[in-house]
Amino acid sequence: MTELFRETVLGKALIDILNEMVHAGALQSKLALEVLEHFDQVVEHTLNTEVRSKINFKAHLETYRYVEGLWFFHLKDFSQFRIDNENITDPGDVQILAYAKPDLS
């Protein structure tokens, strides 16, 4: 599930540079995979423990779907959008991808 973070701008950039290093012979592919796995773990841990921003919004829900434990939401036409009580004037279209934390008990 945490491999979703590889689709972020940062994740894609990391994959690109790791691929370049593997193709140049500067890094073994096994080590590149270990780096990606560590990236997945660190991003998930950081989001779960360090990020405390609060977002409030009112918008039109254009589409939504639930696939294999993931929720996808596409929002548009915002009448309100605040991050930590700071108004954002025009966020444009927003897509949200959400998944539930697995129950480890």
Contacts in CASP RR format, 6 or more apart in sequence:
PFRMAT RR
TARGET T0000
AUTHOR 0000-0000-0000
METHOD contacts of the structure
MODEL  1
MTELFRETVLGKALIDILNEMVHAGALQSKLALEVLEHFDQVVEHTLNTE
VRSKINFKAHLETYRYVEGLWFFHLKDFSQFRIDNENITDPGDVQILAYA
KPDLS
1 99 0 8 1.000
1 102 0 8 1.000
2 40 0 8 1.000
2 41 0 8 1.000
2 43 0 8 1.000
2 44 0 8 1.000
3 40 0 8 1.000
4 70 0 8 1.000
4 97 0 8 1.000
4 99 0 8 1.000
5 11 0 8 1.000
5 39 0 8 1.000
5 40 0 8 1.000
5 43 0 8 1.000
5 44 0 8 1.000
6 12 0 8 1.000
6 14 0 8 1.000
6 15 0 8 1.000
6 36 0 8 1.000
6 39 0 8 1.000
6 40 0 8 1.000
11 39 0 8 1.000
14 35 0 8 1.000
14 36 0 8 1.000
14 39 0 8 1.000
15 36 0 8 1.000
18 27 0 8 1.000
18 32 0 8 1.000
18 35 0 8 1.000
18 36 0 8 1.000
19 32 0 8 1.000
21 27 0 8 1.000
21 32 0 8 1.000
22 28 0 8 1.000
22 29 0 8 1.000
22 32 0 8 1.000
48 101 0 8 1.000
53 83 0 8 1.000
53 84 0 8 1.000
54 83 0 8 1.000
54 84 0 8 1.000
54 85 0 8 1.000
55 81 0 8 1.000
55 82 0 8 1.000
55 83 0 8 1.000
56 80 0 8 1.000
56 81 0 8 1.000
56 82 0 8 1.000
57 75 0 8 1.000
57 78 0 8 1.000
57 80 0 8 1.000
57 81 0 8 1.000
57 82 0 8 1.000
57 91 0 8 1.000
57 94 0 8 1.000
58 78 0 8 1.000
58 79 0 8 1.000
58 80 0 8 1.000
59 75 0 8 1.000
59 76 0 8 1.000
59 77 0 8 1.000
59 78 0 8 1.000
59 79 0 8 1.000
59 80 0 8 1.000
59 81 0 8 1.000
59 94 0 8 1.000
60 75 0 8 1.000
60 76 0 8 1.000
60 77 0 8 1.000
61 73 0 8 1.000
61 74 0 8 1.000
61 75 0 8 1.000
62 74 0 8 1.000
62 75 0 8 1.000
62 76 0 8 1.000
62 93 0 8 1.000
63 72 0 8 1.000
63 73 0 8 1.000
63 74 0 8 1.000
64 71 0 8 1.000
64 72 0 8 1.000
64 73 0 8 1.000
64 74 0 8 1.000
65 71 0 8 1.000
65 72 0 8 1.000
66 72 0 8 1.000
69 99 0 8 1.000
69 100 0 8 1.000
70 97 0 8 1.000
70 98 0 8 1.000
70 99 0 8 1.000
71 96 0 8 1.000
71 97 0 8 1.000
71 98 0 8 1.000
71 99 0 8 1.000
72 95 0 8 1.000
72 96 0 8 1.000
72 97 0 8 1.000
73 95 0 8 1.000
73 96 0 8 1.000
73 97 0 8 1.000
73 98 0 8 1.000
74 93 0 8 1.000
74 94 0 8 1.000
74 95 0 8 1.000
75 93 0 8 1.000
75 94 0 8 1.000
75 95 0 8 1.000
75 96 0 8 1.000
76 92 0 8 1.000
76 93 0 8 1.000
76 94 0 8 1.000
78 90 0 8 1.000
78 91 0 8 1.000
78 92 0 8 1.000
78 94 0 8 1.000
80 87 0 8 1.000
81 87 0 8 1.000
81 88 0 8 1.000
81 91 0 8 1.000
81 94 0 8 1.000
82 88 0 8 1.000
END
